[in-house]
Amino acid sequence: MVFEEGEQIVQGVSVVICCHNSQLRLPATLAHLKAQHPRDNISWEVIVIDNASTDNTAPVAIDYWETNGAPAKLRVVREPRLGLSHARRRGLSEARHEIISFIDDDNWVCSNWIELVSEIMNQRPEVGACGGDAEPVCEVTPPWWFERYKRFYAVGAQANEPGDMSHKKGFLWGAGLSIRKRAWHQLKSHGFRPLLVDRQGVALSTGGDAEISFALRLMGWALWYDPRLRIRHVLPADRLQWLYLRRLVRGVGAASVFHDLYRYALGGTPKNVLDKLKRTWHWKILATSTKLLLYDVKSFLPIYSATEGDPRVLEFEARYGRLSELVRARGTYQLASRKGRFARELFF
């Protein structure tokens, strides 16, 4: 295995909290981490990644953690490049322990989170990443459609039963995602180059967590789901608006373009000429455009409030996001389809 020069990885858990202007959300998140009292002398730490914040995220984190004692060490690391993907990669490089657990600044972990993550990963050396369930904590009464579409907010159960989900759902949510650092080093040593950039400030680009899951699977690592790993995900009022969900789903549609490439790489060589053709950029652009023509675009404009909750609106947003990204990503698709195959060399 290839490691960075001079780096030592020790057993234990590094909790990484990626933050952008999080001074109001951090205290509650840190409170649930301060309540951790893992058995068996598990070594752990908390790393707050201050991602280009312009508020008091850093001093608030330090002051709150040090007040009335702290169960583990906390460090604040500045990452000036705005974007969740940049913050995650910085957290992965800064973490000192074998297990790296990503907790968002609006996630409240269960009281035995550290202990459970350590148990799951240490008992299953083939697992490269694990995750659990998320319960929504809505700051206002959620709209009537929320329960139907809550999966887009990464809340609820990730699977029907615990176990290996590498070949079921195939990816894990970023909130509460725990990664084995040796697996991440293996990706880096093989030249892993992410194709997706997760959220940048208020931009709702997404899919970087699923990309990491797909990349780990390409390297032979398993993904594990355990419902005992529970977080409470705080959802403010502005995220429970229909227009916000539409933007979010549009980002999901855009990310699906690159997720397809990973699925093709995992699936191997196309079985026949038609299957090969369906994987090309030209087929994808034609198929997506054709489906969009079936919609009455005018009725989906934001001024028509009667469409709130209509699944066709979200289908339209996902396909519109997909089409936009296909246009932007033509070069990547042509590279991937060269010689009629989607090769691992695209990602490594």
C-alpha positions in Angstrom: 0.0 0.0 0.0 1.2 3.5 -0.8 1.0 6.2 1.9 2.0 9.8 2.0 5.6 10.3 3.1 6.0 10.3 6.9 2.3 9.5 7.5 1.3 7.1 10.2 -2.2 5.6 10.5 -3.3 4.5 13.9 -6.4 2.5 15.0 -9.3 4.6 16.0 -11.9 7.0 14.6 -11.4 10.5 13.1 -14.7 12.4 13.0 -14.6 15.0 10.2 -17.1 17.8 10.2 -17.1 19.9 6.9 -18.3 23.4 7.7 -19.1 26.5 5.7 -20.4 29.4 7.9 -21.6 26.9 10.5 -21.3 28.9 13.8 -25.0 28.5 14.5 -25.3 24.8 13.7 -22.1 23.5 15.2 -22.8 23.7 19.0 -25.7 21.1 18.7 -23.6 18.9 16.5 -20.7 19.0 18.8 -22.9 18.4 21.8 -23.8 15.0 20.5 -20.2 14.2 19.9 -19.2 15.3 23.4 -21.7 12.8 24.7 -19.7 9.9 23.2 -18.0 7.6 25.8 -16.8 4.6 23.7 -15.7 1.5 25.5 -12.4 -0.4 25.1 -10.4 2.8 25.1 -11.1 3.6 21.5 -8.9 6.4 20.3 -10.8 9.2 18.5 -10.5 12.8 17.4 -12.7 15.5 15.9 -11.5 17.5 12.9 -13.5 20.6 11.9 -12.8 21.6 8.3 -13.4 25.3 8.1 -14.3 25.5 4.4 -13.9 29.2 3.4 -16.2 30.4 6.2 -16.7 34.1 6.7 -18.3 33.8 10.2 -16.9 32.6 13.5 -17.1 28.9 12.7 -13.5 28.2 14.0 -13.6 30.0 17.4 -17.1 28.7 18.1 -16.0 25.1 17.5 -13.0 25.5 19.8 -14.7 27.4 22.6 -17.7 25.0 22.7 -15.6 21.9 22.7 -13.2 23.1 25.4 -16.0 24.3 27.7 -16.6 21.9 30.6 -14.0 19.4 29.4 -13.7 17.4 26.2 -13.7 13.6 25.6 -11.3 13.8 22.7 -9.0 16.2 20.9 -10.5 18.7 18.4 -8.6 20.4 15.6 -9.8 23.1 13.3 -8.2 23.0 9.8 -8.7 25.8 7.2 -9.6 24.8 3.7 -9.8 27.9 1.5 -11.1 26.2 -1.7 -14.9 26.4 -1.4 -16.7 23.1 -2.0 -17.8 20.1 0.0 -15.5 17.8 -2.1 -12.5 19.9 -1.3 -13.4 19.9 2.4 -13.8 16.1 2.4 -10.5 15.5 0.7 -8.8 17.8 3.2 -10.4 15.9 6.0 -9.2 12.6 4.6 -5.7 13.9 4.4 -5.7 15.4 7.9 -7.3 12.4 9.7 -4.9 10.4 11.8 -7.0 7.3 12.4 -7.8 4.3 10.3 -11.6 5.0 10.3 -12.8 8.4 9.0 -16.4 9.3 9.8 -18.0 12.2 8.0 -20.6 14.1 10.0 -22.3 17.1 8.5 -22.6 20.3 10.5 -26.3 19.6 10.9 -26.0 16.0 11.9 -26.6 14.8 15.5 -25.1 11.3 15.9 -26.4 8.6 18.2 -24.8 8.3 21.7 -22.7 5.2 20.7 -21.6 6.3 17.2 -17.9 6.1 17.7 -18.2 2.6 19.3 -20.4 1.3 16.6 -18.4 2.6 13.7 -15.2 1.1 15.2 -16.9 -2.3 15.8 -18.4 -2.5 12.3 -15.2 -1.6 10.4 -12.8 -3.7 12.6 -15.0 -6.8 12.4 -15.2 -6.6 8.5 -11.8 -5.9 7.0 -13.3 -6.2 3.5 -15.5 -3.1 4.0 -14.2 0.1 2.6 -17.1 2.3 3.8 -20.2 2.0 6.0 -23.3 4.0 6.7 -26.7 4.0 8.5 -30.0 5.7 8.8 -31.0 9.4 9.2 -34.0 10.8 11.0 -35.3 14.2 9.9 -35.5 17.0 12.4 -37.6 19.7 10.7 -37.5 23.2 12.1 -41.0 23.8 10.7 -43.9 21.5 9.9 -42.8 19.7 6.8 -45.0 20.1 3.6 -47.4 17.3 2.7 -45.1 15.9 0.0 -42.0 15.6 2.2 -42.5 12.0 3.2 -42.8 11.0 -0.4 -39.5 12.7 -1.5 -37.5 12.5 1.7 -34.9 10.3 0.1 -33.6 13.3 -1.8 -32.7 14.8 1.6 -30.8 11.7 2.5 -33.1 10.8 5.4 -34.8 7.6 6.2 -33.4 4.0 5.8 -30.7 3.4 3.3 -31.7 -0.2 2.8 -34.4 -2.8 3.8 -32.0 -4.9 5.9 -28.4 -4.6 7.3 -25.5 -6.0 5.4 -23.4 -5.7 2.3 -25.1 -3.3 -0.1 -22.4 -3.2 -2.7 -24.6 -4.8 -5.3 -28.0 -3.7 -4.0 -28.2 0.1 -3.8 -24.6 0.4 -4.7 -23.7 3.6 -2.9 -23.9 5.3 0.5 -25.1 8.7 1.6 -22.4 11.3 2.5 -24.0 12.2 5.8 -22.7 9.7 8.3 -20.4 8.0 5.8 -17.4 6.3 7.4 -14.4 5.4 5.2 -11.4 3.2 5.8 -8.4 5.3 5.3 -6.4 2.5 3.8 -9.1 2.2 1.1 -8.8 5.9 0.4 -5.0 5.7 0.1 -5.5 2.8 -2.4 -7.7 5.1 -4.5 -5.1 7.8 -4.4 -2.2 5.5 -5.2 -4.1 4.4 -8.3 -4.6 8.0 -9.4 -8.2 8.4 -8.5 -9.6 11.6 -10.1 -13.1 12.6 -9.0 -15.4 13.7 -11.8 -18.0 15.4 -9.5 -17.7 18.5 -7.4 -20.2 18.5 -4.5 -21.9 21.5 -3.0 -20.1 24.8 -3.3 -21.7 27.4 -1.0 -25.3 27.7 -2.0 -24.9 25.7 -5.3 -26.7 22.4 -5.1 -24.3 20.2 -7.1 -24.3 16.8 -5.6 -23.3 13.1 -6.0 -19.7 13.2 -4.8 -20.5 10.8 -1.9 -21.9 8.2 -4.4 -18.9 8.7 -6.6 -16.6 7.7 -3.7 -18.8 4.6 -3.1 -18.5 3.6 -6.8 -14.8 4.2 -6.8 -14.3 2.0 -3.7 -16.3 -0.8 -5.4 -14.1 -0.6 -8.5 -11.1 -1.3 -6.3 -12.8 -4.3 -4.8 -14.0 -2.8 -1.4 -17.4 -3.6 0.0 -20.1 -1.2 1.2 -21.9 -2.0 4.5 -25.2 -0.8 5.9 -26.1 -1.0 9.6 -29.3 0.7 10.8 -27.8 1.0 14.3 -25.8 3.9 13.0 -28.3 6.6 13.4 -28.1 10.4 12.9 -30.7 13.1 13.2 -30.5 15.4 10.2 -31.7 19.0 10.9 -33.7 20.5 8.0 -34.3 24.3 8.2 -37.3 25.9 6.7 -35.7 27.1 3.5 -34.8 23.5 2.6 -38.4 22.4 2.9 -39.6 24.6 0.0 -40.7 23.1 -3.3 -38.4 25.2 -5.3 -35.4 24.1 -3.2 -36.3 20.4 -3.8 -36.6 21.1 -7.6 -33.1 22.5 -7.6 -31.9 19.6 -5.5 -33.4 17.0 -7.9 -31.9 18.9 -10.9 -28.5 18.4 -9.3 -29.2 14.7 -8.8 -30.0 14.4 -12.5 -26.8 16.1 -13.4 -24.8 13.7 -11.2 -26.5 10.7 -12.8 -24.4 11.3 -16.0 -21.2 10.5 -14.2 -22.7 7.8 -12.0 -23.7 6.0 -15.2 -20.0 5.9 -16.2 -19.1 4.2 -13.0 -21.9 1.7 -13.3 -20.7 0.9 -16.8 -17.2 0.4 -15.6 -18.5 -1.9 -12.8 -20.7 -3.8 -15.3 -17.9 -4.6 -17.7 -17.9 -4.9 -21.5 -21.3 -4.4 -23.3 -23.0 -7.7 -24.2 -24.1 -6.7 -27.7 -24.0 -3.9 -30.2 -27.3 -2.3 -29.0 -26.0 -2.3 -25.4 -22.8 -0.7 -26.6 -24.8 1.9 -28.6 -27.0 2.8 -25.6 -23.9 3.7 -23.6 -22.7 6.3 -26.1 -23.0 10.1 -25.6 -25.1 10.5 -28.7 -27.6 7.9 -27.6 -27.9 9.4 -24.2 -28.4 13.0 -25.5 -31.0 11.8 -27.9 -32.9 9.7 -25.4 -32.9 12.4 -22.7 -34.0 15.1 -25.2 -36.8 12.9 -26.5 -38.1 12.3 -23.0 -38.0 16.1 -22.3 -40.2 16.8 -25.3 -43.0 14.8 -23.7 -43.4 17.5 -21.0 -45.4 20.7 -21.2 -42.5 22.8 -20.1 -44.6 25.9 -19.6 -46.7 24.3 -16.8 -43.5 23.5 -14.9 -42.4 27.1 -14.5 -42.1 28.3 -10.9 -45.0 30.7 -11.3 -47.4 27.7 -11.5 -47.7 26.8 -7.8 -50.4 24.2 -8.6 -47.6 21.9 -9.6 -46.2 21.6 -6.1 -45.8 18.0 -5.1 -46.3 16.7 -8.7 -43.8 13.9 -9.4 -43.7 14.9 -13.1 -42.1 18.2 -12.1 -39.3 16.4 -10.4 -38.9 14.0 -13.3 -38.6 17.0 -15.6 -36.0 18.6 -13.3 -33.9 15.4 -13.1 -34.0 15.0 -16.9 -33.3 18.7 -17.5 -30.3 18.5 -15.1 -29.1 15.4 -16.9 -29.4 16.9 -20.4 -27.5 20.0 -19.2 -24.7 17.9 -17.8 -24.5 15.7 -20.9 -24.0 18.8 -23.0 -21.2 20.0 -20.7 -19.6 16.6 -20.4 -19.4 15.6 -24.0 -15.6 15.3 -24.0 -15.6 13.1 -20.9 -18.2 10.8 -22.5 -16.3 10.5 -25.8 -13.1 9.6 -23.8 -15.0 7.0 -21.9 -16.6 5.4 -25.0 -13.4 5.2 -27.0 -13.1 1.7 -28.5 -16.6 1.0 -27.4 -15.9 0.5 -23.7 -16.1 2.3 -20.4 -12.7 1.5 -18.9 -11.4 1.8 -15.4 -8.6 4.0 -16.8 -11.2 6.8 -16.9 -11.2 7.0 -13.1 -7.7 5.7 -12.2 
